[in-house]
Amino acid sequence: MQFLKTLFWVVIAVFLAILASRNWHDVTLNLWGDIQLDIKVPVLIGAMFLIGWLPTYGIYRAQLWRQRQRLINAERQQALLRTPAPAEDAPAE
């Protein structure tokens, strides 16, 4: 199964490399005012992918962290409830 996963990712990487090499052209982006930026198409696509993916990934990691913290707190409370209360000593007369 590991071989198939590796083969899949190699095929995807080769496909993306061929696609990037065939589309290695300049694109002019008109920014604010008279500012223009010349950038290669694969670099632009990669940057746009990261701009869309990073916030989503950050939200996912934050939710995962929050759920782990809730689980740790719940386990801690459960452990406290399971431990018997210390017996009080009888008053000395």
C-alpha positions in Angstrom: 0.0 0.0 0.0 2.9 2.4 0.8 4.2 1.8 -2.7 0.9 2.9 -4.3 0.9 6.0 -2.2 4.4 6.8 -3.2 3.7 6.1 -6.8 0.6 8.4 -6.7 2.6 11.3 -5.3 5.4 10.8 -7.8 2.9 10.9 -10.6 1.4 14.0 -9.3 4.8 15.7 -8.8 5.9 14.8 -12.4 2.6 16.1 -13.8 3.0 19.4 -11.9 6.6 19.7 -13.0 5.6 19.2 -16.7 2.7 21.6 -16.3 5.0 24.2 -14.7 7.7 23.9 -17.3 5.2 24.2 -20.2 3.6 27.3 -18.7 6.8 29.2 -17.7 5.6 32.5 -19.0 5.6 36.0 -17.6 2.3 37.5 -16.4 2.0 41.2 -15.6 -0.1 42.0 -12.6 -1.4 45.6 -12.4 -1.3 46.5 -8.7 -2.4 49.8 -7.2 -1.5 53.0 -9.0 1.1 52.5 -11.8 2.8 49.6 -10.1 3.1 46.5 -12.2 4.6 43.1 -11.2 6.0 40.6 -13.7 5.7 37.0 -12.3 5.9 33.5 -13.7 2.6 31.6 -14.0 3.6 28.6 -11.8 4.9 31.0 -9.1 1.6 32.9 -9.2 -0.5 29.7 -9.0 1.6 28.4 -6.1 1.3 31.8 -4.2 -2.5 31.8 -4.7 -2.7 28.2 -3.5 -0.8 29.1 -0.3 -2.9 32.2 0.3 -6.1 30.1 0.2 -4.7 27.0 2.0 -2.8 28.6 4.9 -5.8 30.2 6.7 -7.8 27.0 6.4 -4.9 24.9 7.7 -4.5 27.4 10.6 -8.1 27.1 11.5 -8.0 23.3 11.4 -4.9 23.2 13.6 -6.5 25.6 16.1 -9.6 23.5 16.3 -7.5 20.3 16.7 -5.5 22.0 19.5 -8.7 23.1 21.3 -10.2 19.6 21.1 -7.0 18.1 22.6 -7.1 20.6 25.4 -10.8 19.8 26.1 -9.9 16.1 26.1 -7.0 16.6 28.5 -9.1 18.6 30.9 -11.9 16.0 30.8 -9.4 13.2 31.5 -8.0 15.2 34.4 -11.4 15.8 35.9 -12.3 12.2 35.5 -9.1 11.2 37.3 -9.9 13.5 40.1 -13.4 12.0 40.5 -12.0 8.5 40.6 -9.5 9.1 43.4 -11.1 8.5 46.8 -11.4 11.4 49.2 -8.9 11.3 52.0 -10.4 10.0 55.2 -10.7 12.6 58.0 -9.1 11.7 61.3 -11.2 11.4 64.3 -10.9 14.4 66.7 -8.5 13.6 69.6 -10.1 13.9 73.1 
